Amino acid sequence: MIVPPSSAWTPRFGFRRSPSVLPGFGLTMGLTLTWLSLIILIPLAGVFIRSAGLGWEEFATLAWDPRTVAALKLSFGAALAAAAINTVFGLLVAWVLVRYDFPGRKLVDAAIDLPFALPTAVAGLALTALYAPNGWIGSLLDPLGIKIAYTPAGVVIALVFIGLPFVVRTVQPVLADFDQDLEEAAATLGATRLQTIARVIMPALLPPLLTGFALAFARGVGEYGSIIFIAGNIPYRSEIAPLLIVIRLEEYNYAGATAIAAVMLVISFALLLVINLLQGWNRRRSGQAV
């Protein structure tokens, strides 16, 4: 029996592709693009179209307003700082959960997902109650001259709280599936524990770490509910960009809100593109090494 190729020439119809083993590609692709357009592409395009209608001069005036620039710096700076902190400590948490067995391990593992289920406003109130000058932790830090609540440090603390699960849950399955025979082989070849971590374990964990960093950063940039209580919302100091957008909308300043949203979108896309390029470069380098 002769099996026809995937594309065969026929005198009457020209090239004809044989049916796929799993049919329905056209229908599923159409539904995917339609759903993606309705949920993501069309709303984002609306922001850019609305901002383009402002004109360059008006857009630049609104986007580079000192208050707007201060809010954008705080939002992106705090998100980057919190994502970096979560990358380090999220790796440590995932390592402990995977490599060690201790009493209450399942409880700790379940508590990692608490920021996913907890309403962000509740998280903000809880953090404010802890780190306020009269809170449990804030009352201990206040005599030392350290203030967390109503400062940019409070914003970073809130973003660390909500971003930790993204890093832990992306690193944990990779670490659990990691072949420990490679570590034993490195040890038999004379590698120290530090060399084993740097040259055997970390190359495998770098892609999920970058993915967790990107997810924590993306969540932190757009976070609102857990920050507004602990930040204090002081203009030019602890006011985040999402809150400033809400303020502009309440003032019926739709042009100003659109300009801030467009700037956030452009910066977010650029940073996420850089992170994706780094992930691709790391995968290519790992493939060449293998």
RODRENDO-582334 format. One record per residue (C-alpha): x, y, z; residue number from 1. Coordinates in pm, whole numbers. Each point is the difference from the previous one (the first is absolute). Layout:
N
{r {X Y Z} NUM},
...
end
This chain:
290
{r {0 0 0} 1},
{r {136 340 -104} 2},
{r {-43 276 258} 3},
{r {-61 335 -173} 4},
{r {227 285 106} 5},
{r {-131 296 200} 6},
{r {-10 209 -320} 7},
{r {-58 -176 -334} 8},
{r {-37 134 -356} 9},
{r {-314 -87 -193} 10},
{r {-60 112 -360} 11},
{r {-349 127 78} 12},
{r {40 172 337} 13},
{r {373 77 14} 14},
{r {159 -37 343} 15},
{r {-240 -153 251} 16},
{r {83 -41 369} 17},
{r {-114 -320 164} 18},
{r {-227 37 305} 19},
{r {167 41 337} 20},
{r {-2 -277 257} 21},
{r {-169 245 239} 22},
{r {-246 201 -210} 23},
{r {-154 333 98} 24},
{r {306 225 -21} 25},
{r {-183 270 -194} 26},
{r {-293 12 242} 27},
{r {212 -4 314} 28},
{r {241 262 -138} 29},
{r {-291 224 -94} 30},
{r {-153 -31 348} 31},
{r {340 63 158} 32},
{r {64 318 -199} 33},
{r {-355 122 57} 34},
{r {18 -54 376} 35},
{r {348 150 21} 36},
{r {-113 304 -196} 37},
{r {-308 59 214} 38},
{r {176 -43 332} 39},
{r {348 146 -64} 40},
{r {75 147 -342} 41},
{r {-304 224 -50} 42},
{r {14 163 348} 43},
{r {374 63 -35} 44},
{r {-47 134 -350} 45},
{r {-268 233 136} 46},
{r {249 147 246} 47},
{r {255 67 -274} 48},
{r {-262 142 -238} 49},
{r {-136 230 269} 50},
{r {349 117 93} 51},
{r {90 52 -367} 52},
{r {-300 231 -34} 53},
{r {147 235 261} 54},
{r {279 120 -225} 55},
{r {368 -27 79} 56},
{r {32 330 187} 57},
{r {-299 -59 225} 58},
{r {101 -361 58} 59},
{r {356 100 94} 60},
{r {-130 268 236} 61},
{r {-227 -247 178} 62},
{r {246 -291 -1} 63},
{r {300 196 127} 64},
{r {-183 188 269} 65},
{r {225 -10 313} 66},
{r {-268 -170 205} 67},
{r {-53 -263 -269} 68},
{r {373 -65 -36} 69},
{r {37 -41 377} 70},
{r {-290 -248 9} 71},
{r {143 -199 -293} 72},
{r {344 -14 161} 73},
{r {-148 -132 322} 74},
{r {-220 -259 -171} 75},
{r {269 -145 -225} 76},
{r {284 43 248} 77},
{r {-189 -168 282} 78},
{r {-119 -278 -232} 79},
{r {357 -69 -117} 80},
{r {135 5 355} 81},
{r {-275 -230 130} 82},
{r {45 -241 -293} 83},
{r {375 -15 64} 84},
{r {-54 -69 371} 85},
{r {-256 -268 -81} 86},
{r {239 -162 -248} 87},
{r {256 -56 274} 88},
{r {-228 -97 285} 89},
{r {-247 -183 -223} 90},
{r {285 -226 -110} 91},
{r {91 -65 365} 92},
{r {-361 -78 91} 93},
{r {-40 -237 -296} 94},
{r {329 -170 89} 95},
{r {-110 -60 359} 96},
{r {-341 -131 -104} 97},
{r {145 -241 -257} 98},
{r {323 -118 162} 99},
{r {-96 -24 369} 100},
{r {-272 -181 192} 101},
{r {-102 166 325} 102},
{r {-309 24 222} 103},
{r {-258 238 -145} 104},
{r {149 -15 -350} 105},
{r {-339 -44 -166} 106},
{r {-140 290 199} 107},
{r {284 225 -112} 108},
{r {-45 -118 -357} 109},
{r {-369 88 12} 110},
{r {71 339 158} 111},
{r {208 98 -305} 112},
{r {-321 26 -204} 113},
{r {-173 223 256} 114},
{r {69 324 -192} 115},
{r {-181 -153 -299} 116},
{r {-320 -58 198} 117},
{r {14 294 240} 118},
{r {-175 319 -120} 119},
{r {262 265 -65} 120},
{r {-181 256 219} 121},
{r {14 -242 294} 122},
{r {373 -51 -60} 123},
{r {52 376 -6} 124},
{r {-187 50 325} 125},
{r {189 -284 169} 126},
{r {338 134 -111} 127},
{r {-91 351 111} 128},
{r {-106 -128 342} 129},
{r {334 -179 35} 130},
{r {236 269 -127} 131},
{r {-176 316 120} 132},
{r {186 192 277} 133},
{r {-239 -152 257} 134},
{r {-5 -346 -163} 135},
{r {165 -317 125} 136},
{r {306 35 -223} 137},
{r {-13 375 -54} 138},
{r {8 72 373} 139},
{r {329 -189 22} 140},
{r {154 179 -297} 141},
{r {-123 350 80} 142},
{r {238 57 298} 143},
{r {286 -88 -239} 144},
{r {-110 267 -245} 145},
{r {-116 -256 -257} 146},
{r {-336 71 -161} 147},
{r {-167 -249 -233} 148},
{r {-364 101 -22} 149},
{r {-85 311 -206} 150},
{r {339 -9 -174} 151},
{r {134 -158 -323} 152},
{r {137 -283 216} 153},
{r {-358 -92 86} 154},
{r {-80 -24 -371} 155},
{r {289 -243 -48} 156},
{r {-114 -209 298} 157},
{r {-351 -27 -144} 158},
{r {133 -101 -343} 159},
{r {230 -260 156} 160},
{r {-303 -148 177} 161},
{r {-208 -38 -316} 162},
{r {288 -101 -230} 163},
{r {165 -279 198} 164},
{r {-234 -281 -118} 165},
{r {83 68 -366} 166},
{r {368 -77 51} 167},
{r {-53 -296 232} 168},
{r {-256 -169 -222} 169},
{r {209 37 -316} 170},
{r {323 -126 159} 171},
{r {-144 -274 222} 172},
{r {-107 -251 -271} 173},
{r {327 38 -190} 174},
{r {199 -53 317} 175},
{r {-214 -302 92} 176},
{r {64 -162 -341} 177},
{r {372 77 5} 178},
{r {212 -315 -25} 179},
{r {208 -15 319} 180},
{r {230 -253 -164} 181},
{r {161 297 -176} 182},
{r {90 148 338} 183},
{r {148 -330 114} 184},
{r {197 -30 -323} 185},
{r {139 351 47} 186},
{r {100 -87 356} 187},
{r {180 -317 -111} 188},
{r {192 207 -256} 189},
{r {130 224 277} 190},
{r {-237 296 -24} 191},
{r {-69 192 318} 192},
{r {-356 66 113} 193},
{r {23 359 -122} 194},
{r {129 -110 -341} 195},
{r {-281 -254 -26} 196},
{r {-260 265 71} 197},
{r {155 253 -239} 198},
{r {76 -235 -292} 199},
{r {-254 -282 30} 200},
{r {-309 121 182} 201},
{r {-25 370 -84} 202},
{r {11 -41 -383} 203},
{r {-310 -219 27} 204},
{r {-175 241 237} 205},
{r {82 322 -185} 206},
{r {-291 -19 -252} 207},
{r {-269 -55 268} 208},
{r {163 268 214} 209},
{r {-25 249 -286} 210},
{r {-360 -106 -60} 211},
{r {-87 47 367} 212},
{r {177 336 1} 213},
{r {-200 113 -303} 214},
{r {-331 -114 150} 215},
{r {73 165 337} 216},
{r {107 320 -174} 217},
{r {-308 10 -224} 218},
{r {-229 -57 297} 219},
{r {178 268 203} 220},
{r {-22 269 -267} 221},
{r {-377 -16 -16} 222},
{r {-68 -71 368} 223},
{r {-243 235 171} 224},
{r {-199 -142 291} 225},
{r {282 -119 224} 226},
{r {200 322 -42} 227},
{r {-239 290 48} 228},
{r {-35 -58 374} 229},
{r {365 -50 92} 230},
{r {139 257 -248} 231},
{r {-169 304 150} 232},
{r {-52 137 -354} 233},
{r {214 311 47} 234},
{r {58 174 -337} 235},
{r {361 -2 -121} 236},
{r {92 -247 275} 237},
{r {-223 -306 44} 238},
{r {-262 39 -272} 239},
{r {-10 -283 -254} 240},
{r {-97 33 -366} 241},
{r {-319 -215 16} 242},
{r {-130 220 282} 243},
{r {83 313 -201} 244},
{r {-201 -140 -291} 245},
{r {-300 -46 231} 246},
{r {45 355 131} 247},
{r {8 138 -355} 248},
{r {-318 -190 -84} 249},
{r {-173 133 310} 250},
{r {100 349 -114} 251},
{r {-152 -79 -344} 252},
{r {346 52 -146} 253},
{r {-27 -288 -245} 254},
{r {285 130 -214} 255},
{r {239 -4 295} 256},
{r {-107 -351 104} 257},
{r {43 -126 -357} 258},
{r {347 151 -29} 259},
{r {116 -166 322} 260},
{r {-147 -334 -108} 261},
{r {171 20 -340} 262},
{r {338 74 157} 263},
{r {-42 -294 240} 264},
{r {-88 -231 -288} 265},
{r {302 101 -207} 266},
{r {244 -35 290} 267},
{r {-153 -333 109} 268},
{r {16 -142 -353} 269},
{r {362 110 -37} 270},
{r {110 -155 329} 271},
{r {-188 -325 -62} 272},
{r {151 -17 -350} 273},
{r {348 31 147} 274},
{r {-78 -276 252} 275},
{r {-135 -229 -275} 276},
{r {312 64 -211} 277},
{r {215 -94 299} 278},
{r {-201 -319 45} 279},
{r {43 -89 -367} 280},
{r {373 72 15} 281},
{r {36 -218 308} 282},
{r {-189 -288 -164} 283},
{r {220 21 -312} 284},
{r {314 11 211} 285},
{r {-118 -300 206} 286},
{r {-76 -193 -320} 287},
{r {343 74 -144} 288},
{r {163 -104 328} 289},
{r {-181 -332 -11} 290},
end
